């Protein structure tokens, strides 16, 4: 089963002039994987190539797929992703996967941008100060998660856990979601993609399905995200994500 003209065209848009070594060593796998990932799956998507690859990059950070991230980051820049957007994907991952997992991807991103002649550091995207991060973060958290939900989280937290709620507001939302470079709905789709890809985070996935709906993303967009992640994260995590979407936002 040779790679179809449709799959080859879509693949070449991301990787112009690329000659796959796996096509030589593992031709059968590459033929049916490319026909699936770059043709069959894409027919089910309403995303632009840039939006699709952004979400896949976030997923690759969560799954620690560093080699694939390097390849796909180059493809993303080829499709029109900006250096700022690429860097913001990595920054958005930090509160969800942790710096220990994001560290190598930050260095990889810097290497990729430097190789393309991009001067670092990039223009700053932060909009808060140490004095405003808690206030602005709490406001952003309430906008995304819902004011009643956030108030209940603070009220229900035992005294010895109250600092975690403050960290969520000031750090996760105040330091990260208030940044420019990527808008809030895109950040929420990225977060959904990363949480699904991490696995074992179904309660948080459910919370961020609701959050996506709160910021204007739809069930169709969430299912499209899962569809575009499937070739890279596999069926179990995709189906777990789909189950949560169906529980929170049934058809």
NORRAGI-V358901 format. One record per pair of residues at least 12 apart in sequence whose C-alpha atoms are under 7 Angstrom apart, sorted by the first residue. I is the first residue (numbers start at 1). J is the second residue. D is the distance in whole Angstrom. If there is no record, write none. Layout:
I | J | D
I | J | D
//
This chain:
1 | 31 | 7
2 | 31 | 6
3 | 31 | 5
3 | 34 | 7
3 | 35 | 6
4 | 35 | 6
6 | 39 | 6
7 | 34 | 6
7 | 35 | 5
7 | 38 | 5
7 | 39 | 5
10 | 38 | 6
11 | 38 | 6
14 | 75 | 5
14 | 78 | 7
14 | 79 | 7
15 | 75 | 6
37 | 231 | 6
41 | 227 | 7
41 | 228 | 7
45 | 224 | 6
49 | 79 | 7
50 | 76 | 6
50 | 79 | 6
50 | 80 | 7
50 | 81 | 6
52 | 228 | 7
53 | 76 | 6
55 | 190 | 6
55 | 193 | 6
56 | 229 | 6
57 | 69 | 6
57 | 72 | 7
57 | 73 | 7
58 | 89 | 6
58 | 93 | 7
58 | 190 | 6
58 | 193 | 7
58 | 194 | 6
59 | 193 | 6
59 | 194 | 5
59 | 197 | 6
61 | 102 | 7
61 | 105 | 7
62 | 97 | 6
62 | 194 | 5
62 | 197 | 6
62 | 198 | 5
63 | 197 | 6
63 | 198 | 6
64 | 101 | 7
66 | 105 | 7
70 | 108 | 7
83 | 113 | 7
84 | 122 | 7
84 | 181 | 6
85 | 181 | 6
85 | 182 | 6
87 | 109 | 7
88 | 181 | 7
88 | 182 | 7
90 | 102 | 7
90 | 105 | 7
90 | 106 | 6
92 | 176 | 6
95 | 172 | 6
125 | 179 | 5
125 | 180 | 5
125 | 181 | 6
126 | 178 | 7
126 | 179 | 5
126 | 180 | 7
127 | 178 | 6
127 | 179 | 6
133 | 170 | 5
133 | 174 | 5
133 | 175 | 6
134 | 169 | 6
134 | 170 | 4
134 | 174 | 6
136 | 174 | 6
137 | 169 | 5
137 | 170 | 5
137 | 173 | 5
137 | 174 | 3
137 | 178 | 7
138 | 169 | 5
138 | 170 | 7
138 | 174 | 7
140 | 173 | 6
141 | 169 | 6
141 | 173 | 6
144 | 211 | 5
144 | 214 | 6
144 | 215 | 6
145 | 211 | 5
185 | 212 | 7
185 | 215 | 6
185 | 216 | 7
185 | 217 | 7
188 | 212 | 6
189 | 212 | 7
192 | 205 | 6
192 | 208 | 6
193 | 225 | 7
196 | 237 | 6
196 | 241 | 6
197 | 233 | 6
197 | 237 | 6
199 | 237 | 6
202 | 244 | 7
206 | 244 | 6
206 | 248 | 7
209 | 245 | 6
209 | 248 | 7
210 | 248 | 7
219 | 249 | 6
226 | 238 | 6
//
